[in-house]
Amino acid sequence: MNKEEYKLYIDDVIRRVEFARVRFDEKHIVKIVAISKYSTAEEIKALYEIGQRAFGENKVQDLKTKSSTLEELPLEWHFVGNLQKNKINNLLDINPALFHALDSLELAHELQKKLEARDMTLEALLQINSAKEESKHGVMPEVAVDVYKQILQECPNIHLKGVMSIGAHTDDETVIRKSFETTYAIYKQLEGATICSMGMSGDFELAIECGSNMVRLGSVMFNK
């Protein structure tokens, strides 16, 4: 696929985002984070050249390698993977624009210690397991608001910006929609929250219709 064909392809993805956005609210704004975990630096560069700026990785080492390789480009790097405690310092060395998967109070406290020691801050989203699936990380919906407030109070070096969740793992659109609606309802209760990150390549239109204002798109952005 040459550059012009690729641009037309990406324009179609953006059109899909636009249609979904307007179905929710004409004034709704949605940010696309291109998830580049299965993509090369060259593929990221190709997407950058047609206007994409925010990219996400789910492994700290991959984030370090790609951000270093492409450091001459003004890219905004997001970390979307689950963070092991022994990788906290490595992530903070990179200092991503946003950490999407703060999935427990325990992890927040560990992060706070390391951030305080470095005299730095980190912008993050609280991950909610809105579908209550054992295979997924995140806090349960019933306690999400309380945990969010507790992190705000006890972890001043973590700047919570909102919430993130992954849609229910099923083909039943009603169940997926319910998981998104659950997250959005929590988001609306959080004072000062500005980001509701929901939706991936297979369900981003539905997520946007349910209120998502940040989508994490991998295969659909890289035509894989």
C-alpha positions as CSV (number, residue, x, y, z in Angstrom):
1,M,0.0,0.0,0.0
2,N,1.6,3.3,-1.1
3,K,1.3,6.5,0.9
4,E,-1.8,7.8,-0.9
5,E,-3.6,4.5,-0.6
6,Y,-2.7,4.4,3.1
7,K,-3.9,7.9,3.6
8,L,-7.3,7.0,2.0
9,Y,-7.5,3.9,4.3
10,I,-6.8,6.0,7.4
11,D,-9.3,8.7,6.3
12,D,-11.9,5.9,6.2
13,V,-11.0,4.9,9.8
14,I,-11.3,8.6,10.8
15,R,-14.7,8.8,9.0
16,R,-15.9,5.9,11.1
17,V,-14.8,7.7,14.3
18,E,-16.6,10.9,13.1
19,F,-19.9,9.1,12.4
20,A,-19.8,7.5,15.8
21,R,-18.9,10.7,17.5
22,V,-21.8,12.6,16.0
23,R,-24.2,9.8,17.0
24,F,-23.2,10.5,20.6
25,D,-23.0,14.3,20.5
26,E,-22.1,16.7,17.7
27,K,-19.7,18.5,20.1
28,H,-18.0,15.3,21.3
29,I,-14.2,15.1,20.5
30,V,-12.4,11.8,20.3
31,K,-8.7,11.2,20.4
32,I,-7.1,8.2,18.6
33,V,-4.1,6.5,20.2
34,A,-2.5,4.2,17.6
35,I,-1.4,1.0,19.4
36,S,1.8,0.1,17.7
37,K,2.7,-3.1,19.6
38,Y,2.8,-5.3,16.5
39,S,4.2,-2.6,14.3
40,T,7.7,-1.5,13.3
41,A,9.3,1.9,13.7
42,E,8.9,2.4,9.9
43,E,5.2,1.7,10.1
44,I,4.8,4.2,12.9
45,K,6.7,6.7,10.9
46,A,4.4,6.1,7.9
47,L,1.4,6.8,10.1
48,Y,3.1,9.9,11.6
49,E,3.6,11.3,8.1
50,I,-0.2,11.3,7.5
51,G,-0.9,13.1,10.7
52,Q,-1.0,10.6,13.6
53,R,0.8,11.8,16.7
54,A,-0.3,9.6,19.7
55,F,1.0,6.0,19.9
56,G,0.7,3.4,22.6
57,E,2.7,0.3,23.6
58,N,1.9,-2.4,26.1
59,K,5.4,-3.5,27.0
60,V,7.9,-1.2,28.8
61,Q,10.9,-2.5,26.8
62,D,9.1,-2.0,23.4
63,L,8.0,1.5,24.5
64,K,11.6,2.3,25.4
65,T,13.0,0.9,22.1
66,K,10.5,2.6,19.8
67,S,10.4,6.0,21.6
68,S,14.2,6.0,21.4
69,T,14.4,5.0,17.8
70,L,11.9,7.7,16.8
71,E,13.0,10.4,19.2
72,E,13.5,12.9,16.4
73,L,9.7,12.9,15.8
74,P,7.3,14.8,18.1
75,L,5.3,11.8,19.1
76,E,3.1,11.4,22.2
77,W,3.8,8.0,23.8
78,H,1.2,6.2,25.9
79,F,1.7,3.1,28.0
80,V,-1.4,0.9,27.7
81,G,-0.2,-2.4,29.2
82,N,-0.4,-3.8,32.7
83,L,2.5,-2.6,34.8
84,Q,4.5,-5.0,36.9
85,K,6.0,-3.5,40.1
86,N,9.5,-4.4,39.1
87,K,9.1,-2.4,35.8
88,I,7.9,0.9,37.5
89,N,11.4,2.5,37.4
90,N,11.9,1.6,33.8
91,L,8.5,3.2,32.8
92,L,9.3,6.3,34.8
93,D,12.6,6.6,33.0
94,I,10.6,6.9,29.7
95,N,8.0,9.2,31.3
96,P,5.0,8.5,29.0
97,A,2.4,11.1,28.3
98,L,-0.3,8.9,29.8
99,F,-0.4,5.5,31.7
100,H,-3.7,3.9,30.8
101,A,-3.7,0.9,33.1
102,L,-3.5,1.8,36.7
103,D,-5.4,-1.2,37.9
104,S,-5.3,-1.2,41.7
105,L,-4.8,0.9,44.8
106,E,-1.7,-1.3,45.6
107,L,0.0,-0.3,42.3
108,A,-0.9,3.3,42.9
109,H,0.9,3.3,46.2
110,E,4.0,1.7,44.7
111,L,4.0,4.2,41.9
112,Q,3.5,7.1,44.4
113,K,6.6,6.0,46.3
114,K,8.8,5.9,43.2
115,L,7.4,9.1,41.9
116,E,8.0,10.9,45.1
117,A,11.6,9.7,45.3
118,R,12.2,11.1,41.8
119,D,10.2,14.3,42.5
120,M,8.1,13.7,39.3
121,T,4.5,13.2,38.4
122,L,2.7,10.8,36.1
123,E,-0.6,11.2,34.3
124,A,-2.8,8.1,34.5
125,L,-6.2,6.5,34.0
126,L,-7.8,4.1,36.5
127,Q,-8.6,0.8,34.8
128,I,-12.0,-0.5,35.5
129,N,-13.0,-4.2,35.0
130,S,-16.5,-3.1,33.9
131,A,-17.4,-6.5,32.5
132,K,-16.2,-8.3,35.6
133,E,-14.1,-10.8,33.7
134,E,-11.5,-12.9,35.5
135,S,-9.1,-12.6,32.5
136,K,-9.1,-8.8,32.8
137,H,-7.3,-6.4,35.2
138,G,-8.9,-3.4,36.8
139,V,-11.0,-2.4,39.8
140,M,-14.5,-3.6,40.1
141,P,-17.2,-1.0,39.1
142,E,-18.8,-1.0,42.5
143,V,-15.7,0.4,44.2
144,A,-14.2,2.4,41.3
145,V,-15.4,5.8,42.4
146,D,-14.1,5.3,46.0
147,V,-10.7,3.9,44.7
148,Y,-10.4,6.9,42.3
149,K,-11.0,9.3,45.1
150,Q,-8.6,7.4,47.4
151,I,-5.8,7.6,44.8
152,L,-6.4,11.3,44.4
153,Q,-6.1,11.8,48.1
154,E,-3.2,9.4,48.9
155,C,-1.1,9.6,45.8
156,P,-0.5,13.3,45.0
157,N,2.2,12.5,42.4
158,I,-0.3,10.5,40.3
159,H,-2.4,12.9,38.3
160,L,-5.5,10.9,37.5
161,K,-7.2,12.1,34.3
162,G,-10.1,9.7,34.1
163,V,-10.8,6.0,33.4
164,M,-10.0,3.2,31.0
165,S,-11.8,-0.1,30.3
166,I,-11.8,-2.9,27.8
167,G,-15.2,-3.9,26.3
168,A,-16.7,-7.3,27.3
169,H,-15.1,-10.2,25.5
170,T,-18.2,-11.5,23.7
171,D,-19.9,-11.3,20.3
172,D,-23.1,-10.1,22.1
173,E,-23.3,-6.4,21.3
174,T,-25.7,-5.8,24.1
175,V,-23.2,-7.1,26.7
176,I,-20.4,-5.1,25.2
177,R,-22.5,-1.9,25.2
178,K,-23.5,-2.5,28.9
179,S,-19.8,-2.8,29.8
180,F,-19.1,0.6,28.1
181,E,-22.1,2.2,29.6
182,T,-21.0,1.0,33.1
183,T,-17.6,2.7,32.6
184,Y,-19.0,5.9,31.2
185,A,-21.5,6.2,34.2
186,I,-18.5,5.9,36.6
187,Y,-16.5,8.5,34.5
188,K,-19.4,11.0,34.8
189,Q,-19.2,10.8,38.6
190,L,-15.6,11.7,38.8
191,E,-15.0,15.4,39.5
192,G,-12.3,16.8,37.2
193,A,-12.0,13.7,35.0
194,T,-11.5,14.5,31.3
195,I,-10.6,11.1,29.7
196,C,-12.9,8.1,29.2
197,S,-10.7,5.7,27.2
198,M,-12.8,2.8,25.8
199,G,-12.8,1.0,22.5
200,M,-10.3,-0.9,20.4
201,S,-10.2,-1.9,16.7
202,G,-13.2,-4.3,16.9
203,D,-15.6,-2.2,19.0
204,F,-14.5,1.5,18.9
205,E,-17.6,2.8,17.1
206,L,-19.8,1.3,19.8
207,A,-17.5,2.6,22.6
208,I,-17.7,6.2,21.1
209,E,-21.5,5.9,20.9
210,C,-21.4,5.1,24.6
211,G,-19.3,8.2,25.5
212,S,-15.7,7.3,24.9
213,N,-13.4,10.2,24.1
214,M,-10.2,8.2,23.6
215,V,-9.9,5.0,21.5
216,R,-6.9,2.7,21.4
217,L,-6.7,1.4,17.8
218,G,-4.1,-1.2,16.7
219,S,-4.8,-3.4,13.8
220,V,-7.3,-1.1,12.1
221,M,-4.7,1.8,12.1
222,F,-1.9,-0.3,10.7
223,N,-4.1,-2.3,8.2
224,K,-3.2,-5.7,9.8
